[in-house]
């Protein structure tokens, strides 16, 4: 008897729950448009990639956050020489991934961890392997660290800051290679 009652309740639930879900979709449905052409409200002309904030767009965040994808340019201290050009993605969990404008054979993807430094500023500790491009299948020759302190602009569209890049031997001893400079980044968004 108890088993029959339990089966009856289960059947009612299996019918009732999907019916309620369908009712909610029907009662609270909103209109959506999809098209491969130019939907209403878009700007005239073709989009330029990568898609950066336009001057007339609203900020992405009320409280600007580093979280998101950025195009970052690193410049060597005291010069106009570009040290690195990359796409960076900062994740809400405190991790960061970067794809540098370098050959994959030498190592162009690296990652880091970051934490808040107060206000709109963050500190990043970034690591990556270095390989000899002549023997890309060999093991790493060195690794590097890049420490950054950056501040997101009040509108959330850009950030600026400083970096300190150091190369290390695989045994953890320092090499004489160190480069310092500045960073300027622009948010990439849809």
N, C-alpha and C positions, 0 to 999 in steps of 0.2 A: 504494500500500500504506500509506504513512504517512498519507495523507488518510483512508483507511478506518478506520485505527486511531484517529485523532483524533476522527472522527465517532462511533465506538463509545464512546469515553471520555466524550464530551459527552452522549450518550444516557443512559449510566449515571448521570452526575451529575444530569441533568435529572429522572431518576426517583428517585434515591437521596436527594437533598437534601429534596424535599417530603415523602418518606416519613419521613425522620428528624424533620422539623419536626412532622408529625402525631403521631408516636410521643411526642415530648417533650410536646406539649400533652395527650395522653391520659394519659401517665404522671405528669405533674406538675400536673395540673389542680387548681384549688381551687374550692370551692363559692362561688357568688355569688348574691345575692338582689337583685332589683329590684322595685320596686313604686311605684305612684302614691299609695298610702295611707301609713299610719304603720308603717314597718318596726320590727322588734323593737329595743328599746334606745333609742328616741327619747323625748324628754321629752313629758309631756302638755301640751296647749295649743298654740296657734299660735305660730310664730316671729315675732318683731318685727324689722322691717327698719330700717336695715341690720343685718346680723348681726355683732354685736360679741362679743368674748370674754365668756363668762359667768363669774361668780365661781367656779364649781365646775370649770371647764375647766383642763386642763393648759396650760402655756406652749407656744407654737408652736415655739420654738427652744431648744436647750440653751444656745447662746451667742446671746442676742437680737440680731437684725439689724433694720436699718431697712427691708430689702427687703420689699415687700408693699404692700397698700392700706390707707389710713388716712383717718379723718375728722378734719380739723384745724380748730381754732378759733383765730383770731388775735385778741388783745385789745390795745387801745392802751395803751401804757405809762402807769401811774399812774391808770387808769380801769377801769371794767367794760364799756366800749364795745367791741362786736365790730367789728373792722376787716374780717375776712374769715372765711368759712365755706366749706370746700372738701373735695373728695375728692382725695387725692394718692396716686400710685403711684410708689414708689421701685424702680428696677430694679437688678439685680445688676451691670449693666455701668457703673454710675455715672451713669445718667441718671434724670430724675424728670419726671413729667407731672402737672399739676394742673388740675382743673376746678372753678372758683370758682362760688359761688352768686351769680352776676351774669348780666345779660342777655348773650346771645351777641353782640348788636349792638355792645356796648361792648368786647368782647374778654374771654372768660371761660376760655379754655384757654391755658395757658402751660407752659413747660418749663424744666428746669435741669440742672445737672451737680453731682455731689456726690463728696466723698471722705471717708475716715475721718479723724477728729480724735483718734483714740486711744480705746481701750476701747469703750464702747457709743455714743460721740459721733460725729457727722458734721457737716461744713460743706457748705452748699448755696449755689450761686450760681444764681439763678432769673431768667429773662427773659420779658417779655411785651410785646405791642403794645397800645397804647391807641387807641381809635377814638372819634369823636364819634357817639353813638347817633342823633343827628338825621340823619346822613349815613353810614349803615353801609357803603355801597358805596364810599365814598371811601377813600383810603389812610390809613394810620395817622397820628395827630396827634402821638404821642409813643411812647416805650417806657419800661418800668420795669425796675428790678432789685430783687430781694429777696434779701438775704443772711441765711441762717439758721445758727444753731448749735443742734443739738438732741441730746438724749441719750435713748436707749431705756431704759425701766425694766428692771430685772433679770428680770422675768417675761415681757418681750416684748410686753405687752398695750397699753402706752401709751408716748408720748414727750412730753417737754417741752423748751422752749428759748426762744430769743429771735430776733427778726427785725428787720431794718432795710430799709424800703421807700423807694426813691427814684425820682422821675420825671425823665426826661431828654428834651431836645429831640432831634429827628431828626438834628441835626448833632453830637450827642454832648455838648453843653453841658448843665450841670446846671440844673434848675429849683429854686425854693425848696421844692418839695414833698418832705418826708421824714417818715415815720411810723415810730416804733419801738415795740416791744411784746413780748408773750410769746405762745407757742404751746403749746397742749395738744391732743394727738391721741390717738385710740383706734384700735387696729387693727381692720380689717374682715376677716372671714374666713368661710368656709363653715361 
